């Protein structure tokens, strides 16, 4: 029983925080003020720009709306940055519901620290009419 408890402690205290670094967020590690992750989201529907705040209004109340609101400018939040990258296609699908359109392009600009260059991720989603 003691060995199982020790193994559980190692997994919870060491393994989970290390695994969270794989997605770039470190959200399960104690990062505190070591990073100032930033992101900006740009959405296009048939070539016309959509404000992420308008998409936030269509999202369920909660963290999705908070992450999208104001994301047309650089937002400082490291966990939201990594989460937005993982769910970029989902955000584009949410934007499809905003207005009738053939496709939505979602572009995420992000950086882990303010001193690092900006990385760009982009997805294109065909919308169901």
Number of C-alpha atoms within 10 A of each C-alpha: 6 7 8 9 10 11 12 13 12 12 13 13 13 13 14 15 17 15 15 14 13 9 12 16 21 19 20 17 16 9 13 8 6 8 16 17 22 23 26 22 29 17 24 20 22 13 10 10 13 21 18 24 17 15 21 23 15 14 17 9 10 9 12 18 18 15 21 23 19 17 20 17 13 15 20 20 16 23 17 21 24 22 16 21 22 12 11 22 19 15 25 25 20 16 29 23 14 14 10 13 16 13 20 26 25 25 20 21 18 26 22 21 15 13 8 10 11 15 11 14 12 16 15 17 19 13 17 11 10
